[in-house]
Amino acid sequence: MDFDPLISRGLLRKITPSKDLTEKELKESEADLQESEKEFRAGGYKWGTIKAYYAMFHAAKALLFLMGLKECSHFAVGEALEVLSKEGKLESIYVNDFKTAKMARENADYYYEYEEKTAKAILGPAQEFVKKMKFLQQKFSKKEQ
């Protein structure tokens, strides 16, 4: 996969692939997803939205760590997902869902714009996104063996 343009732009850094960091990020992703679901059920749409995004963010970071990459910003994660999509490793819907969730998180966190409709629209894709990142991690792990 050609991440070199992102590395040269300072958006990603090469690191030693790390199963430990991958596992740590996956735990964070799962915890954030559970918290998002809990917040949504309780009517906490701001934190439900924010946590749903962070579940996606940490799941994507886990995959990057496994691939020997570290992001330098939230934007960089979306760009790395674009590379995976362009190379046929990830369907574009997951890239779009990530970017939509990122925007919703920023709106909730910085502009106090959040509502049930948005939280509901993000939660389902976040659940699917996390599943997809886990699937890709397993797929890439098997290639290494």
N, C-alpha and C positions, 0 to 999 in steps of 0.2 A: 504494500500500500504506500502511496506516495504522500507522505506527510512532510516532505522536505520544504515545500513552500511555507507551510505553517511554522516549521522550525526556524527557517531563515527570517520570518517576520516576527519572531519572538513570541508567538502564540502558544507553542508547545516546546517542551524540552525533552531530549532523550534521557532516559534513566534506565537502570537495570530493571528488567521486568520483576515485579514483586507480587507473589501470591499473598503475602502478609498484608500489604496495602490493599490488595484487591478484596480480601476478606473483610478488612476493617471498613472499607467503603460500602461493601454489600450490607454489612450489619447496620450502618448508618442509613442506608437506603431503605431497608426493611423497617427500621424504627420510624423514619420519617413518613413512610407510607402508612403505617399503623396509626401514627399521630394524626395524619391528614384525615383518615377515615373517621377517627374518633372526633376530631374537631368538626367535620362535616355533619356527623350525626347530632352533635350538640348545638349546631347552628353557628359554629365558629368559622365563618366562611373566609375571613381574612387568613387565619392561620391554617385552615384547611388548604387554601390555595398555595400559600407559601410552602407548606410542608410537602404538598404533592410535587411541586417543582423540585424541591431539594431531594426528594426520593429519586427523581429522574436524574438530577445532577450527579448524585453520589453513585448511582448505578452506572452512568456513563464514565465517571472517573474510574470506577473499578475496572471497567474494560480497558481504558487507556493505560492504567498501571500494569495490567496483565500484558499489554502490548509494548511496554517499555516507554511509555509517554506520560508526561505530566503537563497538565494544562496551566496556563499563566493567567487565565481569566475565564469567566463564565461564557463570554463570547467565543473563546477558543474551543470550548467543548462543542458548541453548535457547529463550528467550522470543521472540527474533526469528524463529527457525525456526517457532515456533507461529503467529506472525502470517502467515508465508508459507503455512503449511498451511491456516489458517482462510480465507485468501483464494484457495485453490485453486491456488496456485503450487507447492506441495510436498506430496507424499503424507505422511500422518501417520506411516507406518512409519519414515521418515527422522528425524522428530522423536523418536520413541520410541527408535530405535537410538542417536541422539546422547545422549539422557538416560541410557540404560542404560550406554553406554560411559563417560560422565562419572562415574557411580556406581562402575563397576568400577575406573576410574582412581583415584578417591579411596580406595577400599578397598585397592587395591594400594599406593598411595603413602603413605597415612596410617596404615593399620591393618595393613599387611603381610599382607593377605588376597588371595591370588591362586592360581590353579591352571590347569592345562592346559585344562580344560573351559571356563573363563571366557574365557581368551585366545582359544581357538578360536571361541567364540561371538561374540566381538567383531571378530575379524579380517575375516571375510567381510563383515559389514555395513559395516565401515570402508571396505573396498575399494569397495563399491557406493555408499556415501555420497559418497566423493571423486568418483567418476564423475558422480553426480547433481549435485554442486555445480559441476563443470566444465560440465556440460550447461546448467545454469541461467545460469552466467556467459556462455556463448556466446549463449544466448537473450536475456538482458538487454542484452548488447553490441550485438546486431543491432537491438534496439528503439531504441537511442540513435542509430544511423546513419541 
